Amino acid sequence: MKAVENRLEAELAVTEDRTAARHSFEAASQRAIYRSLEKTIVAVKSRRDLFLHLTDKLDKFFAIHKGSFSIHDPLKDYMRVPIVLQEGEVKSGVVISIAGEKSLMRNVLNNGNIYVEDFPKQAVGNIVERKLLLLDQTSSLAIAPLCHNGVQLGTMNFASPAPFAFSVFSSHLFDYLFAKAAQRFATLK
């Protein structure tokens, strides 16, 4: 009986060590990701560059196959999307406008919290917005609101074919990261 108790205690200790190591690795990884992303945010000279460089960095961790950013137009209550990045190709020059009251991006912006959805085949929003945000292979969607000093600036939108890719976006680290991105976004054209 004593041998069984000792073996169980030893197995429990090994499990606790593995769990502690995994948590510290996750925290260390998140800090490394954040430092790399923060450098990107500080160095850019335009909103386009902020979006493209941030997406490029995030792609290394989250396998982003589609991304875009939107700009909120409070006068017309529209979300304008000036750039779409799809499978490494930048599409710009055509500005897509989505009515605010029917927009998932606008709802996320109003809510002020990062939105993450897994297997978003029937994501809320209108058909144009779903086409803009998703590809057929999309398994994960994330929309980060960009608000600074009470001003709703827009959103950054990311899609990945990897299931549960953006689950880590719910951490305070990414709230802080996108708050920093919003602060920088507000100063850029």
Buried (B, 14 or more C-beta within 10 A) or exposed (E): EEEEEEEEEEEEEEEEEEEEEEEEEEEEEBEEBBEEBBEBBEEBEEBBEBBBBBBBBBBEBBBBBBBBBBBBEEEEEBBBBBBBBBEEEBEEEEEBBBBBEBBBBBBBBBEEEBBBBBEBEEBBBEEBBBEBBBBEEBBBBBBBBBBBEEEBBBBBBBBBBBEEBBEBBEBEBBBEBBBBBBBBBBEEE
